[in-house]
């Protein structure tokens, strides 16, 4: 049983590394050991103390959503061959607490200090230490959205961390399916993530407005924005993938979003839903498009599905 559990765990880390490569995260460090700064506070069993924390995957990169900031991301991979628990709160609190303790000690570690030194002279003024909990299951018959079941849990106020993002099967599949669809459907285009422009990232002139790496903040977003750049003529399609099902309200919201954000660099839009069906939804699309195009007559808007099903086209 112990050897089988080890194989399942190793498969999980391999799977997550492949996923992180897909979203453009490079320079990944695996199996990083951090000395525990609070042996009693962080002990797993009362009276046992603790010496170290293990960071399954460590990723550091210049943030594109925050001015002059280095993102240090500690990833914890929890992968099981069994289904998600019917009542996941207890197990989630355990996973969450362990990662929070790891981040607390990472923030005071030599590993972090060394990384910050590596970024000296690159315009970085602060570091943001965050966590990503990949809680995945290999059981296809299990429910896939554990996030919604633990969304209202009250977190222990004694934990010290800035942010922890939870990625479950459903969330990982949304990101994976979105990127895979675009790569297969726009083979003559360069696929880039669009980086939102906000009050948090408007003074750093070295920040890009799009790029190959998915910002850590986008891991839990229900909307993924992309810039698809033609390799032939460099024309741009602003593509937005939404996790929620098609509805008139969601379509209106999405069209208003893309028209406000992207007209400085394109007037071509591609909107992708998980369940769009042309036979059922085309009339709704034409109605909403008419309202938007009445204000901006030269906009080109296409709506379809990112799932591999001919009915969505």
C-alpha positions as CSV (number, residue, x, y, z in Angstrom):
1,X,0.0,0.0,0.0
2,X,2.8,2.4,0.8
3,X,4.6,1.8,-2.5
4,X,1.3,2.3,-4.4
5,X,0.6,5.6,-2.6
6,X,4.1,6.7,-3.5
7,X,3.5,5.9,-7.2
8,X,0.2,7.8,-7.1
9,X,1.9,10.8,-5.5
10,X,4.7,10.8,-8.1
11,X,2.2,10.6,-10.9
12,X,0.5,13.6,-9.5
13,X,3.6,15.7,-9.4
14,X,4.4,14.8,-13.0
15,X,0.9,15.7,-14.0
16,X,1.1,19.1,-12.3
17,X,4.5,19.8,-13.8
18,X,3.1,19.1,-17.3
19,X,0.2,21.4,-16.5
20,X,2.5,24.2,-15.3
21,X,4.6,23.9,-18.5
22,X,1.4,24.3,-20.5
23,X,0.6,27.6,-18.8
24,X,4.1,28.9,-19.4
25,X,5.7,28.5,-16.0
26,X,9.4,27.9,-16.4
27,X,12.4,27.4,-14.2
28,X,10.4,25.1,-11.9
29,X,12.2,23.7,-8.8
30,X,10.9,20.4,-7.3
31,X,11.3,18.8,-4.0
32,X,12.7,21.9,-2.2
33,X,13.3,21.5,1.5
34,X,12.8,24.4,3.8
35,X,13.9,24.5,7.5
36,X,11.0,24.9,9.8
37,X,11.2,28.1,11.9
38,X,8.4,27.1,14.3
39,X,8.9,23.4,15.2
40,X,6.1,23.4,17.9
41,X,3.6,25.6,16.2
42,X,3.9,23.6,12.9
43,X,4.1,20.1,14.3
44,X,1.7,17.6,12.7
45,X,1.4,15.4,15.8
46,X,1.3,16.9,19.2
47,X,4.7,16.7,21.0
48,X,6.6,15.5,17.8
49,X,8.0,18.9,16.7
50,X,8.9,19.6,13.1
51,X,12.2,20.1,11.4
52,X,11.5,20.8,7.7
53,X,8.8,21.6,5.1
54,X,8.8,20.2,1.6
55,X,7.8,22.4,-1.3
56,X,6.6,20.1,-4.0
57,X,7.1,22.7,-6.8
58,X,8.6,26.2,-6.4
59,X,8.1,28.9,-9.1
60,X,9.4,32.4,-9.1
61,X,8.8,35.0,-11.7
62,X,8.3,38.8,-12.2
63,X,4.6,39.6,-11.7
64,X,2.8,41.1,-14.7
65,X,-0.2,42.2,-12.6
66,X,1.6,44.0,-9.7
67,X,4.2,46.8,-10.0
68,X,7.8,46.0,-9.2
69,X,6.8,42.6,-7.6
70,X,8.4,39.1,-7.6
71,X,6.0,36.3,-7.2
72,X,7.3,33.3,-5.2
73,X,4.8,30.5,-5.6
74,X,4.9,27.4,-3.3
75,X,3.0,24.6,-4.9
76,X,1.6,21.7,-2.9
77,X,0.4,18.6,-4.8
78,X,-2.2,16.4,-3.3
79,X,-3.1,13.7,-5.8
80,X,-5.1,10.6,-5.0
81,X,-6.5,7.6,-6.9
82,X,-9.6,7.8,-4.7
83,X,-12.6,10.1,-5.1
84,X,-12.8,13.4,-3.4
85,X,-14.4,13.0,0.1
86,X,-18.1,13.4,0.2
87,X,-17.4,15.9,3.1
88,X,-14.1,17.4,2.2
89,X,-13.8,20.2,4.8
90,X,-11.6,18.3,7.3
91,X,-9.1,17.1,4.6
92,X,-9.1,20.5,3.0
93,X,-8.3,22.2,6.3
94,X,-5.4,19.8,6.8
95,X,-4.0,20.4,3.3
96,X,-4.5,24.2,3.6
97,X,-2.9,24.4,7.1
98,X,0.2,22.4,5.9
99,X,0.7,24.7,2.9
100,X,0.2,27.9,5.0
101,X,2.8,26.7,7.5
102,X,5.2,26.0,4.6
103,X,4.7,29.5,3.2
104,X,5.3,31.1,6.6
105,X,8.7,29.4,6.9
106,X,9.6,29.9,3.2
107,X,9.2,33.7,3.7
108,X,12.1,33.5,6.2
109,X,14.2,31.0,4.3
110,X,17.6,31.1,2.7
111,X,16.0,29.8,-0.5
112,X,13.8,32.9,-0.7
113,X,16.7,35.2,0.1
114,X,18.8,33.6,-2.6
115,X,15.9,34.1,-5.2
116,X,15.5,37.7,-4.3
117,X,19.3,38.3,-4.8
118,X,19.0,36.7,-8.2
119,X,16.4,39.4,-9.1
120,X,18.5,42.3,-7.9
121,X,18.8,44.9,-10.6
122,X,15.7,43.7,-12.4
123,X,13.3,46.4,-11.1
124,X,11.9,44.3,-8.3
125,X,11.1,46.2,-5.0
126,X,9.0,43.6,-3.2
127,X,8.3,39.9,-3.1
128,X,4.9,38.2,-2.8
129,X,4.9,34.7,-1.3
130,X,1.8,32.8,-2.2
131,X,0.7,29.2,-2.3
132,X,-1.1,27.0,-4.8
133,X,-2.8,23.8,-3.6
134,X,-3.3,21.3,-6.4
135,X,-5.9,18.9,-4.9
136,X,-6.5,16.4,-7.7
137,X,-8.1,13.0,-8.0
138,X,-7.6,10.2,-10.7
139,X,-11.2,9.0,-10.0
140,X,-13.2,10.1,-13.0
141,X,-16.5,9.1,-11.4
142,X,-15.9,11.5,-8.5
143,X,-17.4,14.9,-8.5
144,X,-14.8,17.3,-9.9
145,X,-15.5,20.6,-8.3
146,X,-14.3,20.4,-4.7
147,X,-13.7,24.2,-4.6
148,X,-17.4,25.0,-4.4
149,X,-17.8,22.6,-1.4
150,X,-15.1,24.2,0.6
151,X,-15.7,27.8,-0.5
152,X,-17.4,28.9,2.7
153,X,-15.0,27.3,5.2
154,X,-13.7,29.7,7.9
155,X,-9.9,29.7,7.8
156,X,-7.9,29.5,11.0
157,X,-7.1,33.2,11.8
158,X,-3.7,32.1,13.3
159,X,-2.4,31.0,9.9
160,X,0.1,33.4,8.4
161,X,0.0,33.7,4.6
162,X,-0.9,36.3,1.9
163,X,-2.8,34.1,-0.6
164,X,-3.4,30.5,-1.3
165,X,-5.1,29.4,-4.5
166,X,-7.0,26.0,-4.7
167,X,-6.9,24.1,-8.0
168,X,-9.1,21.1,-8.3
169,X,-10.0,18.7,-11.2
170,X,-12.7,21.1,-12.5
171,X,-10.4,24.2,-12.4
172,X,-7.5,22.4,-13.9
173,X,-9.6,21.0,-16.7
174,X,-11.0,24.4,-17.6
175,X,-7.6,25.9,-18.0
176,X,-6.2,22.9,-19.8
177,X,-9.2,22.6,-22.2
178,X,-9.1,26.3,-23.0
179,X,-5.4,26.4,-23.9
180,X,-5.6,23.0,-25.8
181,X,-8.6,24.2,-27.8
182,X,-6.8,27.4,-28.9
183,X,-3.6,25.7,-29.8
184,X,-5.5,23.2,-32.0
185,X,-7.9,25.8,-33.5
186,X,-5.4,28.6,-34.1
187,X,-2.3,26.8,-35.3
188,X,-1.2,29.9,-37.3
189,X,-1.5,32.2,-34.4
190,X,0.7,32.8,-31.4
191,X,-1.2,32.1,-28.2
192,X,-0.7,34.7,-25.4
193,X,-2.4,35.5,-22.1
194,X,-3.7,39.0,-21.9
195,X,-2.6,40.8,-18.7
196,X,-5.2,43.1,-17.3
197,X,-4.4,46.7,-16.7
198,X,-5.4,47.9,-13.2
199,X,-4.4,50.4,-10.5
200,X,-1.9,47.7,-9.2
201,X,0.2,47.6,-12.4
202,X,0.1,50.9,-14.1
203,X,3.4,52.6,-12.9
204,X,5.9,49.9,-13.8
205,X,6.8,50.6,-17.4
206,X,8.7,47.3,-17.8
207,X,5.5,45.2,-17.4
208,X,4.1,43.6,-20.5
209,X,0.5,43.6,-21.6
210,X,0.5,40.0,-22.8
211,X,2.8,37.0,-22.6
212,X,3.3,33.2,-22.4
213,X,3.0,32.8,-18.7
214,X,-0.4,32.6,-16.9
215,X,-0.4,34.9,-13.8
216,X,-0.9,33.0,-10.6
217,X,-4.0,35.1,-10.0
218,X,-5.7,33.7,-13.1
219,X,-5.6,30.1,-11.7
220,X,-8.9,30.6,-10.0
221,X,-10.5,33.0,-12.5
222,X,-13.7,32.0,-14.3
223,X,-12.6,34.0,-17.3
224,X,-9.4,33.6,-19.2
225,X,-8.4,36.4,-21.6
226,X,-6.0,35.7,-24.6
227,X,-4.4,37.6,-27.4
228,X,-4.1,35.5,-30.5
229,X,-1.5,37.0,-32.8
230,X,-1.4,36.0,-36.5
231,X,2.0,34.7,-37.5
232,X,1.3,36.0,-41.1
233,X,0.2,39.6,-40.6
234,X,0.4,40.2,-36.8
235,X,-3.3,41.0,-36.6
236,X,-4.8,40.3,-33.2
237,X,-7.9,38.4,-32.0
238,X,-8.9,39.1,-28.5
239,X,-10.3,35.8,-27.2
240,X,-12.0,35.3,-23.9
241,X,-12.9,31.8,-22.5
242,X,-15.6,31.7,-19.8
243,X,-16.1,28.8,-17.4
244,X,-19.8,29.5,-16.8
245,X,-22.5,28.2,-19.1
246,X,-24.0,30.2,-21.9
247,X,-26.7,32.7,-21.1
248,X,-27.8,36.0,-22.5
249,X,-26.6,37.7,-19.3
250,X,-23.2,36.1,-19.5
251,X,-22.9,37.0,-23.1
252,X,-23.8,40.6,-22.6
253,X,-21.3,40.8,-19.7
254,X,-18.6,39.3,-21.8
255,X,-19.2,41.5,-24.8
256,X,-19.1,44.6,-22.7
257,X,-15.9,43.4,-21.1
258,X,-14.0,42.7,-24.4
259,X,-15.2,45.9,-26.1
260,X,-14.0,48.0,-23.2
261,X,-10.6,46.3,-22.7
262,X,-9.3,45.5,-26.2
263,X,-10.3,48.1,-28.8
264,X,-6.9,49.8,-28.5
265,X,-5.3,46.8,-30.1
266,X,-8.0,45.0,-32.0
267,X,-11.7,44.9,-33.1
268,X,-11.8,41.2,-33.6
269,X,-13.3,39.1,-30.8
270,X,-13.7,35.4,-30.1
271,X,-15.9,34.4,-27.2
272,X,-15.9,30.8,-26.0
273,X,-18.4,29.0,-23.7
274,X,-18.3,25.4,-22.5
275,X,-21.8,24.6,-23.8
276,X,-22.5,26.9,-26.7
277,X,-24.7,25.3,-29.3
278,X,-25.4,27.3,-32.5
279,X,-28.8,25.8,-33.1
280,X,-30.0,26.8,-29.6
281,X,-28.1,30.0,-29.0
282,X,-27.5,31.7,-32.3
283,X,-30.5,34.0,-32.2
284,X,-29.5,35.2,-28.7
285,X,-26.0,35.9,-30.0
286,X,-27.2,37.9,-33.0
287,X,-29.5,40.0,-30.7
288,X,-26.7,40.9,-28.3
289,X,-24.2,41.5,-31.1
290,X,-26.7,43.9,-32.6
291,X,-26.8,46.0,-29.5
292,X,-23.0,46.1,-29.2
293,X,-22.4,46.8,-32.8
294,X,-24.9,49.6,-32.9
295,X,-22.3,51.5,-30.9
296,X,-19.2,50.2,-32.6
297,X,-20.2,49.2,-36.2
298,X,-16.8,47.7,-37.2
299,X,-16.5,45.1,-34.5
300,X,-16.1,41.5,-35.5
301,X,-17.6,39.1,-32.9
302,X,-17.7,35.3,-33.0
303,X,-19.1,33.0,-30.4
304,X,-18.5,29.3,-30.1
305,X,-17.6,26.5,-27.7
306,X,-14.2,25.4,-26.5
307,X,-15.3,21.8,-26.0
308,X,-14.5,19.2,-28.7
309,X,-18.1,18.8,-30.0
310,X,-19.3,19.6,-33.5
311,X,-22.6,20.9,-32.0
312,X,-20.7,23.9,-30.4
313,X,-19.5,25.2,-33.8
